[in-house]
Amino acid sequence: MKKINHALIMAAGRGTRMRPLTDIIPKAMAPYSGTTLIAAGIDKVKKYIKNIHITVGYKGAMLASHVIEHGVSSIFNTEGKGNAWWLYNTPMKYIDEPIVVLTCDNVVDMDFCHYYDDYLFNGAPACMVVPVNPVVGLEGDYIITDSERNVTEITRDKTSDFYCSGIQILNPFKINSLTTPKENFIDVWRDLIQCQQLKSSEKIPERWYAVDNLTQLDAINAEN
């Protein structure tokens, strides 16, 4: 049975909106549900995907030591780089199959097998973003699509029924063949929009929440 073999969790950010906690630890290691945000994410993804890769930056040595204990496949130091730098400048760029990309601050429940099927149904594009319903109190970028699920804009200047969650299924090799190196995903997406290689999934995760500050961290922990 075909399946997704790789996932990458982006965890390089400074998490300034979670200070003073992040003066001591990286955002990805914020306490959550008896463990940490990133450890909980790794454990969920491992149920579906064998190879998990992590980007680190701020307090990278501390975070690398933490995720190694959870059996990740590789760690990429992207300190001082944009969130898409790894896509063009690490061995990940040679992978010619779909990988799942997540962020460490997303608490999410989703069946990756269903999203793989949806990715194939969408024609196996260079990238497919995963939409979520807007959450009260959380700011987000809206996904604007046409009738064939081609993304035409990702913006805060217009509104739609869906936020861009930050979760993606993408093919690194395809993206490298279609675009020139970029630092940030918003610029990668703009290039892919031009060649109609950015799609939006029709499926919404069972649960999604982005943890951007200490109030939101307390709220998500109170649910568990």
C-alpha positions in Angstrom: 0.0 0.0 0.0 1.4 3.4 -0.9 1.8 5.8 1.9 3.7 8.9 3.0 7.2 8.0 4.1 8.5 11.4 5.4 7.3 14.2 7.6 9.1 17.4 8.6 8.3 19.4 11.6 9.5 23.1 11.6 10.7 24.1 15.0 13.3 26.8 14.5 11.4 29.9 15.6 12.2 32.0 18.7 8.6 32.1 20.0 8.9 35.7 21.2 5.2 35.8 22.0 5.7 33.1 24.5 8.2 34.9 26.6 9.4 34.6 29.4 9.0 30.8 28.9 11.0 30.9 25.7 13.8 32.8 27.4 14.5 29.4 29.0 13.4 26.8 26.5 12.6 26.7 22.8 8.9 27.1 22.0 8.7 23.5 20.7 9.5 22.3 24.2 6.6 24.2 25.9 4.9 21.8 28.3 1.8 20.1 26.9 -0.3 17.2 28.0 2.4 15.8 30.3 5.1 16.1 27.7 6.1 18.9 25.2 4.4 20.3 22.1 6.9 18.8 19.7 7.1 15.4 21.5 3.3 15.1 21.4 3.4 16.0 17.7 6.1 13.4 16.9 4.2 10.7 18.7 1.1 11.4 16.7 2.9 11.5 13.4 4.8 8.3 14.1 1.5 6.4 14.0 1.4 7.1 10.3 4.8 8.1 9.0 8.1 6.3 9.6 10.7 9.1 8.9 10.4 12.3 10.9 12.7 15.2 10.3 13.1 18.4 12.4 14.4 21.9 11.8 15.9 23.6 14.7 17.3 27.1 15.3 16.8 29.0 18.5 18.3 27.0 21.4 18.9 24.4 18.7 21.2 22.1 20.8 18.7 21.8 23.6 15.9 21.0 21.1 18.0 18.6 19.1 18.8 16.6 22.2 15.1 16.5 23.1 13.9 15.2 19.8 16.7 12.7 19.4 15.2 11.0 22.4 12.0 10.6 20.4 13.6 8.8 17.5 13.6 11.3 14.7 15.4 10.5 11.5 17.3 13.8 11.0 17.8 17.3 12.3 18.6 20.4 10.2 20.0 23.5 11.7 18.2 26.5 10.1 19.0 29.2 12.6 18.8 32.6 10.9 17.1 31.2 7.9 13.5 31.5 6.6 11.0 28.7 7.1 11.4 27.4 3.5 15.3 27.4 3.4 15.5 23.7 4.2 13.5 22.9 1.1 16.3 24.1 -1.1 19.4 23.6 1.0 19.2 20.2 2.7 19.1 16.6 1.4 15.3 16.9 1.6 15.4 18.7 -1.7 16.1 15.4 -3.5 13.0 13.6 -2.2 10.7 13.0 -5.2 7.6 11.9 -3.3 5.0 13.7 -1.1 6.1 14.6 2.4 4.0 16.1 5.2 5.2 19.5 6.6 3.9 20.7 10.0 4.8 23.3 12.5 5.7 22.6 16.1 3.1 24.9 17.5 0.1 23.2 15.9 -1.9 20.8 18.0 -3.6 18.6 15.4 -5.5 15.4 15.0 -5.6 14.1 11.4 -5.5 10.9 9.5 -2.5 11.3 7.1 -3.7 8.4 5.0 -6.8 10.3 4.0 -4.8 13.4 3.1 -2.5 11.3 1.0 -5.5 10.0 -1.0 -6.7 13.6 -1.4 -3.3 14.7 -2.6 -3.4 12.1 -5.3 -7.0 13.0 -6.2 -5.7 16.6 -6.6 -3.2 15.4 -9.2 -0.2 15.1 -7.0 0.7 18.8 -7.2 4.0 20.3 -6.1 2.2 21.4 -2.9 -1.2 20.9 -1.3 -2.1 23.1 1.7 -4.4 21.9 4.4 -7.3 24.2 5.3 -8.9 24.7 8.7 -11.9 26.5 10.0 -11.1 29.9 11.5 -10.8 29.8 15.3 -12.0 32.6 17.4 -9.0 34.5 18.9 -6.5 33.1 16.4 -5.3 35.2 13.6 -4.6 33.5 10.3 -4.1 33.8 6.5 -7.1 33.0 4.4 -7.0 30.5 1.5 -8.7 31.8 -1.7 -9.3 29.0 -4.3 -11.0 28.6 -7.7 -13.6 25.9 -8.5 -10.9 23.3 -9.1 -9.2 23.8 -5.7 -6.3 25.7 -7.2 -5.1 28.3 -4.7 -5.2 31.8 -6.1 -4.2 33.7 -3.0 -3.1 33.2 0.6 -3.9 36.5 2.2 -5.2 38.5 5.1 -6.5 41.2 2.8 -9.5 39.1 1.9 -11.6 36.5 3.8 -12.9 33.1 3.0 -14.3 30.1 5.0 -10.8 28.7 5.6 -7.5 29.5 7.2 -4.2 28.2 5.9 -3.2 25.9 8.8 0.6 25.7 8.0 0.2 22.0 7.3 1.3 21.0 3.8 1.8 17.9 1.7 4.5 18.7 -0.8 7.0 17.2 -3.2 10.5 18.8 -2.6 11.9 17.7 -5.9 9.0 19.1 -7.9 9.2 22.4 -6.0 12.9 22.7 -6.8 12.3 22.0 -10.4 9.5 24.6 -10.7 10.9 27.5 -8.5 14.1 29.2 -7.7 15.3 29.1 -4.1 13.2 31.0 -1.6 13.6 31.7 2.1 10.0 31.7 3.1 6.9 29.7 2.2 4.8 32.6 1.3 7.2 33.3 -1.6 7.3 29.6 -2.6 3.5 29.6 -2.7 3.3 32.7 -4.9 5.5 30.9 -7.5 3.5 27.8 -7.3 0.2 29.7 -7.7 1.6 31.1 -11.0 1.9 27.6 -12.5 -1.2 26.2 -10.8 0.8 23.8 -8.7 -0.6 24.9 -5.3 -3.8 23.1 -4.3 -6.0 23.2 -1.3 -7.2 20.0 0.3 -10.9 19.3 0.6 -10.4 17.8 4.0 -10.2 19.6 7.3 -8.4 18.1 10.3 -10.5 16.6 13.1 -8.8 19.0 15.5 -6.5 22.0 15.0 -5.2 24.7 17.3 -2.2 27.0 17.0 -0.3 27.9 20.2 1.2 31.4 19.7 1.2 32.7 23.3 1.1 31.6 26.9 -2.6 32.2 27.2 -3.3 29.8 24.4 -0.8 27.3 25.9 -2.7 27.4 29.2 -6.0 27.0 27.3 -4.9 24.0 25.4 -3.5 22.3 28.5 -6.7 23.0 30.3 -8.5 20.8 27.8 -6.4 17.8 28.6 
